Amino acid sequence: MGQHHYHGQTSSVTSSHASDPSTYGRSFADVYDHWYANSFDTDGAVDSLSRLAATGPVLELGVGTGRLALPLAKTGLRVVGLDASPEMLSKLQVADSNSSVIPVLGDMADIENSLSDAEIADSFSLIICAFNTLLNLGGFDALTQCLRGSRERLLPHGRVVIEAFVPIDQSAIPAISLTPARVASDAAVFIETTFNAMTSQLHGRHIEVHPGSVVVRPWSVLICGTNELDSAAKTAGLVLTERFSDWIGSPFTDESAAHVSIYAPTE
């Protein structure tokens, strides 16, 4: 973390660009579980994923602090967790006192080399990329590369599961915006974004203002709808088998704000 001083305040910023795959974890590892604790249906996800995994093994892309990987491992499954962020993996290892999840530091756009470098030879019955993590990749080429790498490490009967938000039409996304995210007595958080329509990438910063200090947390998300995702999956050798609005299997409709998409290898 770099330090900058101005107007009597200390500004703490991450030192790498939002497109660096390790930046998100570096930016949010210290607050992720606290900020987003109420954003997940973890029980529903674990129930659904454990049934899809059968006997495993399981690979989670963007494992983070282990929200899904740890309870999946407790069911007896062999679980490998890949993440580009040493900070996130450190949090996972602190929480994982029994070393039940195998942590791998690597880029999910280069799954084969990441797993090979860690001497992980498994093929997987289930590969998971949850809660918009796939859209943190640096573009559609990287997304397709990630799905292709998933296909190469998938067992013949295996499944790839992607959870992500459904974006609004790109024409409705402002080129530049600044909005408050949360305001409390001890801090205020604002979200600044810029949208690049040519690359479909939304670059943002969470600006966290405390008395006497400012923390800037950069991030980037790819605006990718279900049609674009299905096209990338097809290129990677995967085909959509089911799509729901949530982990409990609610139907996916034109009004759905999120999707859980399940892909199988193309025969």
N, C-alpha and C positions, 0 to 999 in steps of 0.2 A: 504494500500500500504506500502510495506517495503522499506527502504532506505539502499543502499550499497554505499560505497565510495571506489574509486580506481583511480589511475593515475590522481588525481586532478579533477575527474568528479563525479557527483552524478548519481547513477543508481537507477531508480524507477522500481520496479517489483511487480507484483501481488503476494499475499501471499499464494494462493492456487493452486493446481495442475490443469492442463488443463482439466482433466476428471471430476472435480467438476462442476456440471451443472451451478453454479453461476459464474464461472470464466470468461466465454466469455463476459458477460455483464460488469463485473468488469474491464476487460481488455480494452473494446472498447466503453463503453457508452459515454465517453467524446469526441470521435472522429467519432463515427459511422455515424451520419448523414452527416458530412462534407466529410469523406473519400469516402462514397459509394453513395452519392447523385445522381450520374450519372449512377449508375449500375442497376437501376430499371425502369420497365415500370409500374409505380404506377397507372396511369390512366387506362391502359388496364386491370390491375389486378382488380382494384375496379369495373370496368364495368362488367367484367366477373363474379366476385364473388358476386356482388349484384344481378345479375340475378339468379345465382345458389342458393342463400340464400332464395329466395322468400320472405316470411314474417319473417324469422328468427326463433329463435335467432341464433347468430353466436358466435363461440368460436375460438379465434386465439391462437395457441400454439407458444410461443416465440414471444409475441406481441412487445417486444422491445420498441422503442420510439413512436409507434403508427402510423407508416407510412401507413398501411392499415386499422387499426382499426378505426382511427379517421374519415377518409372520409366515411367508411362504416357506422359508427354511424350517420354521418350527413344525410344519406339517410333515417333515421328513424328506422334503425334496432337496436335491443338490441344486444350489443356486449360485450362479456367477453374476457378479455385479460390476459392470463396466462404467467408468466415469472419467471424464477429462480433467476433473478438478481434484487435486490432492486435498483441498480443504474439505470437500464433501466426503471423500473417502475416509479422512481422519475422523469426521463426525460419526460415520458409519462404524468404524472400528471401535470407537469409544462405546457406542451403544451395543455392539455385538460382543459381549463379554465371552461368549462361547465359541467365537470364530466360526459361526454357522454359515456365513456368506463368504464366498471367495471374492475378494476385491481385486479389480484389475484397473490400473490407470491406463487410459488410452482414449483414442478418438473414435467415436461410433461411426464416423464416415469411413473408417479404415478398420473394420472389425477383424478381418483375417490377421493382419499384422499385429494388432493390439492383443489378440488372444494368443497368437503364436509366440510373441515376445514374452508373454506370461506363462508359456508352456501349458496352455489350456487346449487340449485336443478334442474336447467334446463336440458332438453334434447335439442339437437341442430339440426337445419336443415342444418347447414354447420359448418364444423370444418376445419380450415386452418392451414397449416404449410408451410411458404413461405421461399424463398431465402436460401435454404440449411440448414435451422434451424434444421430439423429432423436429419440431419447427424452430428450434434453436440452431439448427444447422445453417451453414452459410449460404445456401442457395439450393435450387432444384437439382443441380448436378450432385451436390453432396448428399441430398436426400435420397436420390436414386442410388447412389453408391452405397449408402447405408442399407437400403432395402436389398440391394444385390448381395452385400456381405451377409445380411441376415439369411437370405435364401441359400447361400452357399454353406451355412452352418446349421441348416434346418434338417431334421430328420424327415424321411418321406411322408410320414403321417403328421408332421409338426404344423404349428400355427404361429403366425406373427400377429401380435395384437398392438394396435396403435390407438391411443386415446388423445384427442385434440379438440380444440374449439373449432366451431364453424365460423369463418370470418364473414363480416359484412362485405357487400360489394366494394371493390377497390375504389370506385368512383366516389364513395361516401367517406373515405378515409382522408382526413385533412393532411396537407403536406407538412404542417408544423402545428403542434399543440402543446399546451401546458395546462394540466388539470390537477386539482388537489386529490390525493388518494386517501389520506387520513390526517386528522388534526386532533391532537390531544394536548393536555396541559403542559407536557414535557417535551413534545416534539410535533413536527408537522412533516408530512411526506407529500411531495409533488411528483407528478410524472410528466416528463418532457419527451416528446416524440417527434421524429421526422420520418416521412414515408417516401421511399424511392419506388415510384410506379414502374420504372424500367426493370428493376430486379425483384419487385414484389417483397421487398424487405422493409420492415418497420424497425427502426433503430430508436432506442429509448434510454432514458436515465431516470432512475428513482433518486430524487434529491431529498435527502433526509435532513431536516433542519432542527438542531438542538440548541439550547442556550450555549453560545460560545463555540459551536462547531457545526460543520456541514459534512455529511457523508454522501458521496455520489456513487451510485451503483448502476453501471451501464449494462445493457442487454440488447439483444436483437432477436426478432422473430420473423419467420417467413410466413407471408400471407398465402396460405395453401388450402384450398377447399377440397372437398371429397373427390370431385372429378379429377383434379390435378394429382391428388394422392393415388387414386386408382390407376391413373395413367403411368405414374412413376413405378407403381408396384408391378404393372404389366410388363414394363420394360425390364424390371428386375427379375422376372420369372415368377411372379406371385399373382394370385387371383382372389378377388373379394368373395368370401363365402357368406358372411353375415355382417350386418351393421346395426347398432343400437344407439339410442340417445344417452345411455348411461350403463352402469355396471349391473343393474338389476334387470336389464333386458327390455326397457321401454322402447316402443317402436321409434325408428328414426323417421322424421318427417321434415317438411320444408321449414317448419318452425323450430326445429331442434337447434340449440345453442352449442351443443357439443356432440361428439360421436365416439363410439368405441367400435373400431373396424377390425375384423378378423380376416386374415389372409392365409391361404394355403398355397403350397407349391403348384405351379402349373404342370400339368401332366404331359 
